Amino acid sequence: MEYLKEEKTTGQKILFTGLDDAGKTSIILALQREFSKIAILSPTRGAQRKIFEFLGKEISEWDLGGQMTYRISYLKNPNKYFDNTEIVIYVIDIQNEPRIPEAISYLKDVVYQFLKLPINPPIYVFFHKYDPVLIRNKLNNFIALTEKSEETMRNELNYEKIYFYNTSIYDFSTIMHAMSEILLELYPKAQLIEKTIKEFANKINSEGLMIIDENSLIIGSFYKDEKIKKILDSATPYFLTLNDSFKLGGGSEELLQDQDQILVQRANRYILFKQIILKTGFSPYYVILTKKGQFFYKDDFSSLINLLGEIIFR
């Protein structure tokens, strides 16, 4: 993610927690598109705190190292680590089946501290490392394991606001959609943004459209059907990585480049990646859309930019 400040605790607080080696930091780095750093990660030491911006709001992100010594410290100091939490991302390594009971046990300890504080933030459990290659080979095993783990947590925790996602850094869309859906729950105007995007997509005859911020988070989307959603999901990391690496500059014969946008043709379908500025002085957003036919008009995007700017920043 694009961090704005160090060691600041204001803003709505999101807690990443779970056992060591579950993949908490790799999720954060994936959203930063810092994939090269994931392979050389060392265990997170203590609590790492950062601030990032989402739709004009400051989000305080706490990444809690999961080693036993640290976990004991968090439980002994709940006011310091857990209080004021708005959202919990609890990460479980679904490939490490022997440690799943330990992960559930620690989550029970965390929930107990929440009840004592008292707070009751929604808990989003990420069954992480749900990697496509492994799932293809052992799909039924993983389905059974996640269902069993989910049932155990629901029964043993008796916690009303608990939700479940399957995530993998090797399927970037799983992380992107999960985190986007979760953060949009904090934003009261999310439905208005979604409505605006749908109306714009229909106006320009787009089959699918996503608007993404600098942190790889989707602020709104429209898809004609599941096939179109998959097309845009697969295109998104390609465009974002290209943008990071080349700043929309130079390179491939398949790209038709025009200043702040890239256009890719696949058969009779076009996919457009375009940077937009909703307010001067703020980070850019990115439009990714697909449609049949190569007709995109700047005036159309101007109206979308004005409407979204009004919704987000007024």
C-alpha positions, 0 to 999 in steps of 0.5 A: 500500500502507499503509506502516508505516515509512520507510527501514527494511530489516528484513523479507523483501525484495521488489525491484521493478526494470526499465527506466525507465517500465516501470510499477513504481511504478504497480503499487505505487500501484494496490495502494494504490488511489491511481489519481489519482497515477499520471497525474502520476507522475515518474520514481522517483529511486534506490531507494525503500524502504518497509515494509508488513505482510502476514499479520503479517509485515513486508515490505521493498519496494524500488522501484528507479528504472530510469533508466540512471544508477541501473541502473549504480549498482545493478550496481556496488553489488550488496551494497547493493541486491540482497543479501538479496532474497527475491523479484524483481518485474521489470517490462517495458513490453510496449507498448514493443517496441523496448526489450524487448531492453534490458529482457532485457539488464538482467535478465541483468545483475541475475541475474549479480549475484545469482549473484555474491552468491550468492543465487537469489530467484524472479524474477516477470516482469510483462509490464506495460501489457497493457491490455484495450483494446489487447489486444482490438485486437491480441491475436495480436500481444501473445500472440506478443510475450510468448511470444517474450520469455518464450522468449528469457529462459528460453534466455538467462538459464538461471535456474530460478526465473523466472515470468511474468504479464500485468498492467495497471492497467486490469485491477486483478485482474491486479495483485491476483492476481499480487502475492497469489499471489507473497506467499503463497509466503512464508507457510507457512500459506497452504494452511490459510487457503485450506482454512478459507475454502473450508469456510466458503463451503460452510457458508453456501452461498456461490458465491465468497468472497475475503478481502483485506487493507488493501493490496488483497492476497488472503489466501485465496479460493474460487470455484465456477467462473470466472464467479464469480471474474470477478464478484468480481474486477470487484466488488472495486475498486468496494467497496474504492474506495467504502470508501476514499472514504465509509468505508461511509457513505451514498450509493447507493440500490442499497446496503443498508448495515448498520454495517460491511458493504455489500450489493448485489443483482444479479437474484437474486444478492447480493454482500456486502462486510464489514469484519472485525477479526481482532486488536485493534490490527491493520489490518482485513481485508475479506470479499467474497462472493456467493451466491443469497439474502440470508441472512448471519448474524453468528454465521457470521462470528464463527466465521470471524474466530476461526479466521483470527485463530488461524491468522494471529496465534498 
